[in-house]
């Protein structure tokens, strides 16, 4: 027998379109609140006239309230939005996509959030929330959590709460990062994570890239050696996956290395390793901290990356990643990965 949703799709497709529209409006209000009508209309791509009629309906249903600051969700609106999430996932076939992608990639688990983070900051925020929810399932006893840098990891940090800190947590940077944008450095992000969970963290002030001579010298420093030991004994790793060329530019890579990456068609980067579309390592940056081979010994490895533009990078890295990896991504990247 066909499910009620399948029947509804065939007999009342307009109803589902209206549901998607109103769900999207509620999501955007929840993310941007308090928000004015003009800003909301621009974010959704609607005219103010179309948006006004929809907002008036939502206000009549006591889902939205409006004051001189802007629109916000009522408690009823917030509860309804949370209740709608599972329904929207089913309507969009996200549960099925998660299973299919998990089998295709050969990893432990895939979590997909609706939307495309290339198009909306709200979706990147949802990736952060999904990662926080996933962490709760795998934390127990004492936990050392190694964290890489990047804007996606920063979005994860913003979604962590004191509830998570009820576990015994210690956040450590997965590797050095001095020289990068301070807001996206692993040191900064692990500090924010510890603050938001009311737990502990350690700093790791070493360069992201070093020569072998400097590497041998630095690891003899007692404090650096101690943090390295903590990183290697992590029970969980949180990391992003980068676009190869963008990451190389961010690191101010030398022209000859840039040429090498381009000639070898590098598409993805993680932990200082650059991968081509086949998942082959085409270049490695000499970094102090977590190495690719260390991941096999770590029980919980959570990779967070979204946006359809990241699909090639995600696929390339996951060909080298441990099979225990949990991928948290968005619909934009997932659909591109499944097409490939």
C-alpha positions in Angstrom: 0.0 0.0 0.0 1.2 3.5 -0.8 2.1 5.7 2.1 -0.2 8.7 2.9 2.6 11.0 1.8 3.0 9.3 -1.6 -0.8 9.6 -2.1 -0.7 13.2 -1.1 2.2 13.9 -3.5 0.0 12.6 -6.4 -3.4 14.0 -5.5 -2.5 17.2 -3.6 0.9 18.4 -4.9 0.0 22.0 -4.3 -0.5 21.3 -0.6 3.1 20.0 -0.4 4.4 23.1 -2.2 2.7 25.4 0.3 4.0 23.3 3.2 7.6 23.6 1.8 7.2 27.4 1.4 5.8 28.0 4.9 8.4 25.7 6.4 11.2 27.6 4.6 9.8 30.9 5.9 9.6 29.6 9.5 13.2 28.3 9.2 14.5 31.6 7.9 12.7 33.6 10.6 14.1 31.3 13.2 17.6 31.7 11.9 17.5 35.5 11.3 15.2 36.6 14.1 14.4 39.3 14.8 14.2 40.0 11.0 12.4 42.7 9.0 10.2 41.9 6.0 12.5 43.3 3.4 15.6 41.4 4.6 13.5 38.2 4.9 12.1 38.6 1.4 15.6 39.2 -0.1 16.9 36.1 1.7 14.1 33.9 0.4 13.9 35.4 -3.0 10.2 36.4 -2.6 8.6 39.7 -3.3 7.5 41.6 -0.2 3.8 41.3 -1.4 4.0 37.5 -1.6 5.8 37.3 1.7 3.3 39.6 3.5 0.4 37.3 2.8 2.3 34.3 4.1 3.5 36.0 7.2 0.0 37.3 7.9 -1.2 33.7 7.8 1.6 32.5 10.1 0.8 35.3 12.5 -2.9 34.3 12.6 -1.8 30.8 13.5 0.2 32.2 16.4 3.4 30.9 14.9 5.1 34.3 14.3 4.9 37.5 16.2 5.8 41.0 14.9 7.0 44.1 16.7 9.0 47.2 15.8 12.3 45.2 15.8 11.0 42.6 13.3 9.6 39.1 13.1 10.4 36.3 15.5 9.0 32.8 16.1 6.6 32.2 19.0 7.1 29.2 21.2 4.4 27.4 19.2 6.2 28.3 16.0 9.5 27.0 17.3 7.9 23.7 18.4 6.1 23.3 15.1 9.3 23.9 13.2 11.1 21.2 15.1 8.2 18.8 14.5 8.2 19.5 10.8 11.9 18.6 10.4 11.3 14.8 10.2 8.4 15.2 7.8 10.4 17.4 5.5 13.3 14.9 5.5 10.9 12.2 4.5 9.3 14.3 1.8 12.7 15.1 0.3 13.9 11.5 0.6 16.8 12.5 2.8 16.7 9.3 5.0 16.9 7.2 1.8 19.8 9.4 0.5 21.7 8.9 3.8 21.6 5.1 3.5 22.5 5.1 -0.2 25.4 7.5 0.3 26.7 5.5 3.3 26.9 2.3 1.2 28.4 4.1 -1.8 31.1 5.8 0.2 31.7 2.7 2.4 31.7 4.6 5.7 30.1 4.2 9.1 27.3 6.8 8.8 26.0 9.8 6.7 23.9 12.6 8.1 22.4 15.0 5.6 20.8 18.4 6.4 18.3 20.0 3.9 19.6 22.8 1.6 22.9 23.8 0.2 25.5 25.7 2.3 26.9 27.3 -0.9 23.6 29.2 -1.1 22.7 29.8 2.5 24.6 30.5 5.8 21.6 29.0 7.5 22.5 25.6 6.1 26.1 25.8 7.4 24.6 26.6 10.8 22.4 23.5 10.4 25.6 21.4 9.7 26.9 22.7 13.0 23.8 21.7 14.8 23.8 18.2 13.2 27.4 17.7 14.3 26.6 18.8 17.9 23.6 16.3 17.9 25.9 13.5 16.5 28.6 14.2 19.1 26.1 13.6 22.0 25.6 10.0 20.7 29.3 9.1 20.9 30.6 10.8 24.0 31.0 8.7 27.2 33.4 8.7 30.1 36.5 11.0 29.6 36.7 12.5 26.1 39.6 14.2 24.3 38.3 15.9 21.2 40.7 17.0 18.6 39.5 19.8 16.3 40.7 21.2 13.1 40.2 24.8 11.8 38.0 26.3 9.2 34.7 28.1 8.8 32.6 24.9 9.1 34.2 23.9 12.4 33.5 27.5 13.6 29.8 26.9 12.8 30.0 23.6 14.9 31.5 25.5 17.8 28.6 28.0 17.8 26.1 25.2 18.2 27.7 23.5 21.2 25.9 24.0 24.6 26.6 23.4 28.3 24.5 20.3 28.1 27.3 18.7 26.1 29.7 19.7 28.9 28.1 17.4 31.4 30.4 14.8 29.9 34.1 15.1 30.8 35.5 17.0 27.8 38.9 18.3 26.8 39.2 20.1 23.5 42.6 20.2 21.7 43.6 21.6 18.3 44.3 18.7 16.0 47.3 20.5 14.5 49.2 23.8 14.4 47.6 26.8 12.7 49.6 29.9 13.5 49.6 32.1 10.5 46.0 31.4 9.4 43.0 33.7 9.9 42.8 33.8 13.7 39.0 33.3 13.7 39.3 30.0 11.9 42.4 28.7 13.6 42.0 25.4 15.4 43.2 27.0 18.7 40.4 29.6 18.5 37.7 27.1 17.6 38.7 24.6 20.4 38.7 27.5 22.8 35.1 28.5 21.8 34.0 24.9 22.0 35.3 24.6 25.5 33.7 27.9 26.5 30.3 27.0 25.1 30.3 23.6 26.8 31.9 24.9 30.0 34.7 22.4 29.7 38.5 22.5 29.3 40.9 23.0 26.4 44.6 23.2 25.6 46.3 25.5 23.2 48.8 24.5 20.5 50.8 27.5 19.3 52.9 26.0 16.5 53.1 26.9 12.8 50.8 25.0 10.3 53.7 24.3 8.0 57.3 23.6 9.1 60.5 22.2 7.7 61.7 18.8 8.9 64.6 20.5 10.8 62.2 22.8 12.7 59.7 19.9 13.2 62.4 17.8 14.9 63.3 20.8 17.1 59.7 21.7 18.1 58.6 18.2 19.1 61.4 18.1 21.7 59.7 21.0 23.6 58.0 19.4 26.7 54.8 21.4 26.4 54.4 20.7 22.6 55.2 17.1 23.2 52.5 16.9 25.9 49.8 18.4 23.7 50.9 16.1 20.8 50.4 13.1 23.1 46.9 14.4 24.0 46.1 14.8 20.3 47.2 11.3 19.4 45.1 9.8 22.2 41.9 11.6 21.2 38.7 9.7 21.4 37.0 11.9 18.9 38.1 14.1 15.9 36.0 16.8 14.4 37.3 18.1 11.0 36.4 19.8 7.8 37.3 18.9 4.2 38.7 21.7 2.1 38.8 22.6 -1.6 42.4 21.9 -2.6 43.2 25.1 -4.4 41.4 27.3 -2.0 43.2 25.7 1.0 46.6 26.1 -0.8 45.9 29.8 -1.4 44.8 30.2 2.2 48.2 28.8 3.3 50.0 31.1 0.9 51.5 28.1 -0.8 54.6 28.6 -3.0 54.0 29.0 -6.7 55.8 25.8 -7.6 53.6 23.8 -5.2 50.5 25.5 -6.6 51.6 24.5 -10.1 52.1 20.9 -8.9 48.6 20.8 -7.3 47.0 22.2 -10.5 48.9 19.9 -12.8 48.0 16.8 -10.7 44.3 18.0 -10.6 44.1 18.2 -6.8 40.5 18.6 -5.6 40.4 18.0 -1.9 42.4 18.7 1.3 42.3 17.4 4.9 45.0 17.3 7.6 47.5 18.9 5.2 47.1 16.1 2.6 46.0 17.0 -0.9 44.0 14.5 -3.0 43.1 14.1 -6.7 39.6 12.8 -7.8 40.8 9.2 -7.4 41.7 9.9 -3.8 45.4 9.6 -4.4 47.7 11.8 -2.3 49.4 14.3 -4.7 51.0 16.5 -2.0 51.5 16.6 1.7 52.3 19.6 3.9 54.7 18.9 6.7 52.5 19.7 9.7 52.8 19.2 13.5 49.7 17.4 14.8 47.3 14.7 13.7 48.3 12.7 10.6 46.0 10.8 8.3 47.3 7.4 9.6 46.5 8.4 13.2 42.8 8.4 12.4 42.6 4.6 12.2 43.2 4.4 15.9 40.6 7.0 16.9 37.1 5.6 17.7 35.0 8.5 16.4 36.0 10.6 13.4 33.4 13.1 12.3 33.9 14.9 9.0 31.7 18.0 8.4 31.5 19.5 4.9 28.7 20.8 2.7 27.8 22.7 -0.5 27.6 21.1 -3.9 31.0 22.8 -4.8 32.6 20.5 -2.1 31.3 17.2 -3.6 34.6 16.3 -5.4 36.7 17.2 -2.4 34.5 15.1 -0.1 34.5 12.1 -2.4 38.3 12.3 -2.9 39.1 12.5 0.8 36.7 9.7 1.8 38.6 7.3 -0.5 41.5 7.6 2.0 39.4 8.2 5.2 38.9 5.4 7.8 35.8 3.4 7.3 34.6 4.4 10.8 34.1 8.0 9.5 30.8 9.8 10.1 30.1 12.3 7.3 27.8 15.3 8.1 26.9 17.0 4.9 24.1 18.9 3.2 21.6 18.1 0.5 23.6 20.1 -2.1 26.7 18.0 -1.7 24.8 14.8 -1.2 22.9 15.0 -4.5 26.1 15.9 -6.4 27.8 12.9 -4.7 25.0 10.5 -5.7 25.0 11.8 -9.3 28.7 11.1 -9.5 
